[in-house]
């Protein structure tokens, strides 16, 4: 009995790659969870991404959270339609969506560690957008943004517009 009890924490501490975005957004086993994603629902979700990574060589944890959400849905067979999950990036998180050259100017020459994740998010149907006001306010140009990212007029208007159209907001 003691051996069985000790095995439970070890099993629950294991993470697994998600079925939708492999290598990012690791999840924990969810066997026995009461509330699960519902395949009958249309998941239209808006992530407000404002936090920067703890250091320039680390992934943006909020972008990783978007990948985790997609993976958690996929575990239960839920695949949102392209564009139903939107992440709007602004504030200190803005450099997360820059090409290497522009990112390096801000991060002491370091490459942007988020590029592969941004590519995989787009491939999974997630729309990642950046606030044009934050972009220019921080001294970046439209051409500094990676091609996988959409440029929106502002985070303020994207947040308001999508919520008024029924997207659920997940704050940073």
C-alpha positions as CSV (number, residue, x, y, z in Angstrom):
1,X,0.0,0.0,0.0
2,X,2.8,2.4,0.8
3,X,4.5,1.7,-2.5
4,X,1.3,2.4,-4.4
5,X,0.8,5.7,-2.5
6,X,4.4,6.7,-3.3
7,X,3.9,5.9,-7.0
8,X,1.0,8.3,-7.4
9,X,3.0,11.6,-6.9
10,X,5.7,10.4,-9.2
11,X,3.2,9.6,-12.0
12,X,1.4,12.9,-11.5
13,X,4.7,14.8,-11.6
14,X,5.5,13.6,-15.1
15,X,4.9,15.9,-18.0
16,X,4.2,14.9,-21.6
17,X,4.5,16.5,-24.9
18,X,1.3,17.7,-26.3
19,X,-0.3,16.1,-29.2
20,X,-0.8,19.4,-31.0
21,X,2.3,21.4,-30.3
22,X,5.1,19.0,-29.6
23,X,8.0,20.3,-27.6
24,X,6.1,23.2,-26.1
25,X,3.3,23.6,-23.6
26,X,4.0,20.5,-21.7
27,X,1.1,19.1,-19.7
28,X,0.7,16.8,-16.7
29,X,-1.5,13.7,-16.9
30,X,-5.1,14.6,-16.4
31,X,-6.6,11.2,-15.7
32,X,-9.4,11.5,-13.2
33,X,-9.9,15.3,-13.7
34,X,-13.6,16.3,-13.2
35,X,-13.9,19.2,-15.7
36,X,-12.5,18.5,-19.1
37,X,-12.6,20.3,-22.4
38,X,-16.0,19.8,-24.2
39,X,-15.7,18.8,-27.9
40,X,-19.3,20.2,-28.4
41,X,-18.1,23.7,-27.5
42,X,-16.5,26.2,-29.9
43,X,-13.4,27.5,-28.0
44,X,-12.9,31.1,-29.1
45,X,-10.2,32.3,-26.6
46,X,-8.2,35.5,-26.4
47,X,-4.9,35.5,-24.5
48,X,-3.6,38.9,-23.3
49,X,0.2,38.5,-23.5
50,X,2.1,41.3,-21.6
51,X,4.8,39.6,-19.6
52,X,8.4,39.3,-20.8
53,X,10.5,36.2,-20.4
54,X,12.7,36.2,-17.2
55,X,15.8,36.6,-19.4
56,X,16.4,37.2,-23.2
57,X,17.5,33.5,-23.7
58,X,14.3,32.1,-22.3
59,X,10.9,31.4,-23.9
60,X,8.1,33.8,-23.2
61,X,6.1,31.9,-20.5
62,X,2.8,33.4,-21.7
63,X,3.3,32.1,-25.3
64,X,4.1,28.7,-23.8
65,X,0.8,28.9,-21.9
66,X,-1.0,29.3,-25.2
67,X,0.7,26.1,-26.4
68,X,-0.3,24.3,-23.2
69,X,-3.9,25.4,-23.7
70,X,-3.9,24.0,-27.3
71,X,-2.3,20.8,-26.0
72,X,-4.8,20.4,-23.2
73,X,-7.7,20.7,-25.6
74,X,-6.1,18.3,-28.1
75,X,-5.7,15.6,-25.3
76,X,-9.5,15.5,-25.2
77,X,-9.9,15.6,-29.0
78,X,-10.9,19.3,-29.2
79,X,-9.3,21.1,-32.2
80,X,-10.4,24.7,-32.5
81,X,-10.8,26.2,-35.9
82,X,-8.0,28.4,-37.2
83,X,-8.3,31.9,-35.8
84,X,-10.4,30.8,-32.8
85,X,-7.4,31.2,-30.5
86,X,-5.8,34.6,-30.5
87,X,-2.8,35.8,-28.5
88,X,-2.3,39.6,-28.5
89,X,1.2,40.6,-27.6
90,X,2.0,44.0,-26.2
91,X,3.9,45.8,-23.4
92,X,7.1,44.1,-22.1
93,X,6.3,41.0,-24.2
94,X,6.5,42.9,-27.5
95,X,10.1,41.8,-28.3
96,X,9.0,38.1,-28.2
97,X,7.6,38.4,-31.8
98,X,10.7,40.0,-33.4
99,X,13.0,38.6,-36.0
100,X,16.5,37.8,-34.7
101,X,18.1,41.0,-35.9
102,X,15.7,43.3,-34.1
103,X,15.5,41.0,-31.1
104,X,19.3,41.0,-30.8
105,X,19.4,44.8,-30.8
106,X,17.1,44.7,-27.7
107,X,18.7,41.5,-26.1
108,X,22.4,42.1,-26.4
109,X,22.8,40.1,-29.6
110,X,20.9,37.0,-28.5
111,X,18.6,35.3,-30.9
112,X,14.9,35.2,-30.3
113,X,14.2,31.9,-28.5
114,X,10.4,32.1,-29.4
115,X,10.7,31.7,-33.2
116,X,10.1,28.0,-33.4
117,X,7.2,28.2,-30.9
118,X,5.6,31.0,-33.0
119,X,5.9,28.8,-36.1
120,X,4.3,25.9,-34.3
121,X,1.5,28.0,-32.8
122,X,0.6,29.3,-36.3
123,X,0.7,25.7,-37.7
124,X,-1.8,24.7,-35.0
125,X,-4.2,27.5,-36.1
126,X,-3.4,30.0,-33.3
127,X,-3.3,33.7,-34.4
128,X,-0.5,35.6,-32.7
129,X,-0.9,39.3,-33.1
130,X,1.2,42.2,-31.9
131,X,0.0,45.7,-30.9
132,X,1.3,48.2,-33.5
133,X,1.2,50.9,-30.8
134,X,3.5,48.9,-28.5
135,X,5.7,48.0,-31.5
136,X,6.4,51.6,-32.5
137,X,6.4,52.9,-29.0
138,X,9.3,50.6,-28.3
139,X,11.2,51.7,-31.4
140,X,10.5,48.7,-33.7
141,X,9.1,48.7,-37.2
142,X,6.6,46.5,-38.9
143,X,9.4,44.8,-40.9
144,X,11.0,43.7,-37.6
145,X,8.0,41.4,-36.9
146,X,8.3,37.7,-37.9
147,X,6.0,36.6,-40.7
148,X,3.9,34.3,-38.5
149,X,2.6,37.3,-36.4
150,X,-0.2,39.6,-37.5
151,X,0.1,43.3,-36.7
152,X,-3.1,44.8,-35.1
153,X,-3.8,48.5,-34.7
154,X,-3.6,48.1,-30.9
155,X,-4.0,45.6,-28.1
156,X,-6.7,47.8,-26.6
157,X,-8.9,47.5,-29.7
158,X,-8.2,43.8,-30.3
159,X,-9.1,43.0,-26.7
160,X,-12.3,45.0,-26.8
161,X,-13.4,43.8,-30.3
162,X,-12.9,40.1,-29.7
163,X,-14.5,40.1,-26.3
164,X,-17.5,41.9,-27.7
165,X,-17.7,39.2,-30.4
166,X,-17.7,36.5,-27.7
167,X,-14.0,35.4,-27.2
168,X,-13.2,34.4,-23.6
169,X,-10.3,36.4,-22.2
170,X,-7.4,34.7,-20.5
171,X,-5.4,37.4,-18.8
172,X,-1.6,37.3,-18.4
